[in-house]
Amino acid sequence: MRDGSRYEGEFKDGEINGTGERVYPDGSIYKGQFSQGEKHGYGEISYAKTGEWYKGEWHLNVRQGHGTLFTKDKNTFTVRDAIGFIAYQGDFKNHWPNGVATVLYNDGSHYHGEVVRGVKHGQGKLTTPQDGGVNVVYEGLFENGKR
């Protein structure tokens, strides 16, 4: 392709449509559904530069709908360095984690609740492990990541 990527899969009327695999110039690999040449439907991508891995729903090249996002070697989330987490499973809107989700953070804590642009916001439950095996649990409202 003009941008240096490669595609193998289905076409319709000369356009990338259906199921296929696209390897991008930076080494990122997407396997899944396409519509009019765009990631659209269900698919999985591994990002070569950041090591992130996403599987879930797409809408015209944007993560949109339900999906799971993991970071490489349990490091920080790199979409604008919004939050540091290992895994995010939940809703996406306009490429961002948005909606109801379950999140596992770098410090071992986990959260289930509402998220806006990757940050705890709204009703949720945060469980944080402490020394000695005791967990501290907060259930209630969050605003911009804070209780």
N, C-alpha and C positions, 0 to 999 in steps of 0.2 A: 504494500500500500504506500501511498505518497509519504506518510509520516514515518515509514520504516517498520511499521508493524506487519504481522502476518496473520492471516485468517484462514481457518479451515472449518467448513460447515455448510449449512444450507443457505441457498439464495432463492429469491423470488423476483422475477422480472428484473434481473440484473442487480438487485440490491441485497445486501446482507439481511436476511430474515429467517427466523427459526432458531435452531440450536446450533451452536458452534463454539470454537475456541479462538481467542485472539491473544497473540503474544505481542506486547508493546515494546518499543525500542529500549525502554529502561529495564526490561526483563519482567515486568508485571504480567500476570497471566489471568485472563478471564475465561471461564467456562460457563456457558449458560445460554439464555435466550436473548435474541436480538430482534429489534424491529426497526426497519429503515436504517440499518447500520449502527444503531445505538443499543447499549445495554438496556434491556427492557423485559420485565418478567422476572423469573427466578434465575439467579446465577451466583457463582462463587468467584472471588478474585483474591489473589495474593499480590500484595504491593511489594515490589522489589526494593525500593528505596527505604521504606519505613519498617518492613517486615510484618506489617499488619495483614490480617486475613479477614475477609468478610464473606458471609454467605447469607443470602436473603433476597428480598424483593428490590427491584430497580424500576424506575420510571424515567425514560429518556436520559440515560447516563447518570442519574442521581439516585442514591440510596433513598428509597421511599417505601414505607410499609414495614413489615416485620423482618428482623434480621438479627444476626449475631456477629459481633466484631471482637476479634482477639488482637492483642498486641504481641510483637515478637519478644521472646524471652522475658515475658511478664514485666515489661517496662511501661513507660508513660504513653498515653493516648496522644496522638500527634495532630489531630484535627484542631488546629489553632491552639494547641496546648491547653485545651479546655479543662480536662480533669485527668488525674493519674489513675488508670484502672487496668486490670488484666483482661477482663472479659465483660462485655455488655451484651445482654440479650433483651430485645424489646423493639420498640417502634422507632422508626426513623422518619424525619420529615426534612425535605430539602437538604439531604446528605448528612444532617446532624442527628445524633441521638435525641429523640423527642417523643414523649408519651410515657406509657407505663413500661417499666423495665426492671430487670434484675441485674445488679452490677456487683462485680467482685473487684475490690480495690487492692492496690499494691501492699497495703499494711495488713491485709488479711480480713479487713472488715467487709461486710456485704450489705447491700441496700436493695429493698424492693419498694418501688413506689413511682411517683411521677418525676419526670426529668424534662427539663427545657434546655435545649442547646447544650446537652451534655452535662448539665448541672442539676443536682437535687433541687426540685422546686415543686411544692405542693404537698400532698399527703404521702407519707412514706414511713418505712421502718428501717432503721440503721442498727446493725449489730456489730459491735467492735470488740475484738478479743483483747483481754488484758493479761498481764503476767499472772501465773498461777492457774491458768485455764478458765478464768471467770470471764463471762461476756457482759458487756454493758449494752443495754438495748434502749434505744429511744424510738418511740412511735408517736408521730404527730406531724405538725406542719414544718416544712422547710421553705426558706426563702433565699434564693441565690446561693444555695449550697450550705446555708447555715440553719441551725435549729431555731 
